[in-house]
Amino acid sequence: MLRAVIGVLGILAVLVPDRILEIFEAAAIENPNECATKPWIRSGIRAEGIVVTIASLVGGRTYARMMDLTGVFGAVILLFPQLYRRFAINLLYEHPDEVEWNHQFTDGVRIIGALYVFFAVRAFTKRRANKSVTHD
């Protein structure tokens, strides 16, 4: 079920990257209309959506590695949200010094990180359970 949901999110990223960016900025940035994103952002969102969709469709090891990476990323943003903010601001925006973060966004980042870790651990546990059933 989770794999299907993640696949649908990947498809949405491919189809409506502008909307994905708007949602992110509405939650994260106080002054989104005053900040210029880098020109490749929409293509990057689409590319990520393609990778996520393919991994979700293929399943197996590809999906497992994506979930492992998601868990690592989730742990980093859960434990170090300020590091994520510094990285994201420089990655996404032409003039990072003009971006004003929404202060509540740090809590949101931590929640997202915790969810990523939870889903990654859940996927790992499920893989281990399936592996032990096939080896017994």
Secondary structure as UniProt FT lines:
FT   HELIX           2..15
FT   HELIX           17..28
FT   HELIX           32..34
FT   TURN            39..40
FT   HELIX           41..58
FT   HELIX           60..79
FT   HELIX           81..92
FT   HELIX           96..98
FT   TURN            103..104
FT   HELIX           105..135
//
